[in-house]
C-alpha cells in the first residue's frame, strides 16, 4: 500500500472531523449537536448523492454493461450476508448472526461518499450508475438476512412473530432512506443534467460542508459505543476488521472480471466492504426483534466504518492500481 496516500487520506477533513467527534466523547466535552440536525444532514446527503447520480446516469445511459454491473452487485449483496451468517454462527445466536449478515451485506452511504471524495482528490472519474448500484445493494442483503432467520431459527420461536412477504418487501424497499435515495435517483434521471445545473449551489456547493457535519456527529455516536468493545470479545473485533478486507478483495476481483474502470472498481469495492449502520440495523430491529441492534452498530460503526474511511479506501485503491496496471 502507498503509505503516503494513506496518510493523505487520514488527514483529509472528512476523516479528521470524524476523529474530532470521536475524541469529543472520549474526552467528555460538552459538545452536542441538537437532535433534529443529524437527521437533516442525513436527508440532505441522501438527496444530493441520489440526484447527482441520477443526472449522471441520464447522461451515460443504461446500457448492457451497466446491467451487468448491477447483476454483479446483486450477486455480492446476497453472497456476503450468506457467508457472514455462517461464519458468525460460531460466536453468535441465529438472530444476531442474521442481523450482522444483513448489515455487512448492505452498504454505507457515507463510506461511499468519502470514496467519491477520494476519487476527486486523485483526479479519477466514476459513472453515475454507481449510485444506482449503491441504491439497489441495500435491500437484497436485508431480505437475505431475514430469510436466514426463517430458515435456521427455532421453529417454536418463529411461530410467534410472523413476517409476511409483503411486510418484508415493504421494510426493504420502502424504508425511508432507500425510498428517498431511489426517488432522488429517479428524479435526477428523469430531469437530466440540464436541470441539474440550476441546482448546483444546493447539490454541490453545500455537499462537503454537510459531509463534515454528518461525520462529526457520526464520530460522536461511535465514541459512545466504544466502551462496549470490552464486552464484545476479540473474535468479533477481528471480524470487524477482516470482513471489509475480504469483501473488498472479492469486489475488486469481480470488478476486474466485469471490466469496470478503476474509479468504478474502487466504489464497487467500497460498497462490498462497507457495512450499513442506519438502514439495515433499523430494518432488522423491526423484522427480527430477538437480535441485538447495539452489537450490530458497534461493529459496523465502531470498527468497520473508521477502518474503511482511514486505511481501507487507500488500501483498496492500491490493490486496484496494481491489478489494473496503473502502478
Secondary structure as GFF3:
##gff-version 3
##sequence-region A 1 327
A	DSSP	alpha_helix	3	10	.	.	.	ID=ss1
A	DSSP	alpha_helix	13	26	.	.	.	ID=ss2
A	DSSP	alpha_helix	35	60	.	.	.	ID=ss3
A	DSSP	alpha_helix	64	88	.	.	.	ID=ss4
A	DSSP	alpha_helix	94	105	.	.	.	ID=ss5
A	DSSP	alpha_helix	109	121	.	.	.	ID=ss6
A	DSSP	alpha_helix	129	152	.	.	.	ID=ss7
A	DSSP	alpha_helix	155	158	.	.	.	ID=ss8
A	DSSP	alpha_helix	165	173	.	.	.	ID=ss9
A	DSSP	alpha_helix	176	198	.	.	.	ID=ss10
A	DSSP	alpha_helix	200	200	.	.	.	ID=ss11
A	DSSP	pi_helix	201	205	.	.	.	ID=ss12
A	DSSP	alpha_helix	207	225	.	.	.	ID=ss13
A	DSSP	three_ten_helix	226	228	.	.	.	ID=ss14
A	DSSP	alpha_helix	229	232	.	.	.	ID=ss15
A	DSSP	alpha_helix	234	258	.	.	.	ID=ss16
A	DSSP	alpha_helix	262	273	.	.	.	ID=ss17
A	DSSP	alpha_helix	279	287	.	.	.	ID=ss18
A	DSSP	alpha_helix	293	299	.	.	.	ID=ss19
A	DSSP	pi_helix	300	304	.	.	.	ID=ss20
A	DSSP	alpha_helix	305	307	.	.	.	ID=ss21
A	DSSP	pi_helix	308	312	.	.	.	ID=ss22
A	DSSP	alpha_helix	313	323	.	.	.	ID=ss23
###
